[in-house]
């Protein structure tokens, strides 16, 4: 068996330490499902459901493309009651606390994890949610009993749809969605 020389052992240790430090400082790779989720706020509680494991105090940027409201919040903790009915196992539920005055409740919108600042544009709310230097566009439309939220690259409705989530309301609403918004068209 050959023993490592002190200089070789020091070099190996330095590589291990540098690799660990670099991976700690690097943000996780952006995925739409891991960074975008549904926010539902009632007078009793504000919830985020998302396909991501989040630590308490994680910042959440929130936008509602219908009312054009936006807000900032912070994850408080895991809350199973925040999961929508029938949610897949990959979705986690969290309670959130608004950092300032909450939006008018009841509120349904989209929460993004990261530094995206939602802004009101003429056709949709917009923010650079994936950090590529270009804005993505957030839209909402209704189907018979729920709201479809979509995020688009380059332009709302004509760009590439990168994210879609449906939120069941439990009551009838007038449908406003196009097939592209619900997943039925390309």
ChimeraX attribute file (.defattr): number of C-alpha atoms within 10 A of each C-alpha:
attribute: neighborCount
match mode: 1-to-1
recipient: residues
	/A:1	3
	/A:2	4
	/A:3	7
	/A:4	10
	/A:5	9
	/A:6	9
	/A:7	9
	/A:8	11
	/A:9	11
	/A:10	12
	/A:11	12
	/A:12	12
	/A:13	12
	/A:14	12
	/A:15	11
	/A:16	11
	/A:17	11
	/A:18	11
	/A:19	11
	/A:20	11
	/A:21	11
	/A:22	10
	/A:23	10
	/A:24	10
	/A:25	8
	/A:26	8
	/A:27	9
	/A:28	10
	/A:29	8
	/A:30	15
	/A:31	14
	/A:32	17
	/A:33	17
	/A:34	18
	/A:35	19
	/A:36	28
	/A:37	28
	/A:38	22
	/A:39	26
	/A:40	22
	/A:41	21
	/A:42	13
	/A:43	9
	/A:44	7
	/A:45	14
	/A:46	23
	/A:47	28
	/A:48	29
	/A:49	24
	/A:50	26
	/A:51	18
	/A:52	17
	/A:53	12
	/A:54	18
	/A:55	13
	/A:56	13
	/A:57	13
	/A:58	14
	/A:59	22
	/A:60	27
	/A:61	21
	/A:62	27
	/A:63	30
	/A:64	24
	/A:65	26
	/A:66	14
	/A:67	13
	/A:68	14
	/A:69	18
	/A:70	20
	/A:71	18
	/A:72	21
	/A:73	21
	/A:74	19
	/A:75	20
	/A:76	19
	/A:77	17
	/A:78	20
	/A:79	15
	/A:80	13
	/A:81	12
	/A:82	19
	/A:83	20
	/A:84	18
	/A:85	9
	/A:86	6
	/A:87	12
	/A:88	10
	/A:89	8
	/A:90	11
	/A:91	17
	/A:92	21
	/A:93	25
	/A:94	24
	/A:95	23
	/A:96	27
	/A:97	20
	/A:98	19
	/A:99	12
	/A:100	9
	/A:101	10
	/A:102	16
	/A:103	19
	/A:104	12
	/A:105	13
	/A:106	12
	/A:107	17
	/A:108	26
	/A:109	25
	/A:110	26
	/A:111	26
	/A:112	27
	/A:113	22
	/A:114	18
	/A:115	14
	/A:116	18
	/A:117	18
	/A:118	27
	/A:119	18
	/A:120	17
	/A:121	13
	/A:122	7
	/A:123	13
	/A:124	23
	/A:125	26
	/A:126	26
	/A:127	23
	/A:128	18
	/A:129	26
	/A:130	21
	/A:131	13
	/A:132	9
	/A:133	9
	/A:134	13
	/A:135	21
	/A:136	26
	/A:137	28
	/A:138	30
	/A:139	23
	/A:140	22
	/A:141	19
	/A:142	22
	/A:143	19
	/A:144	15
	/A:145	14
	/A:146	18
	/A:147	22
	/A:148	19
	/A:149	24
	/A:150	24
	/A:151	29
	/A:152	22
	/A:153	21
	/A:154	14
	/A:155	17
	/A:156	20
	/A:157	20
	/A:158	11
	/A:159	13
	/A:160	15
	/A:161	21
	/A:162	14
	/A:163	17
	/A:164	20
	/A:165	19
	/A:166	16
	/A:167	19
	/A:168	15
	/A:169	14
	/A:170	9
	/A:171	8
	/A:172	11
	/A:173	13
	/A:174	11
	/A:175	13
	/A:176	13
	/A:177	15
	/A:178	14
	/A:179	9
	/A:180	14
	/A:181	25
	/A:182	19
	/A:183	13
	/A:184	8
	/A:185	8
	/A:186	11
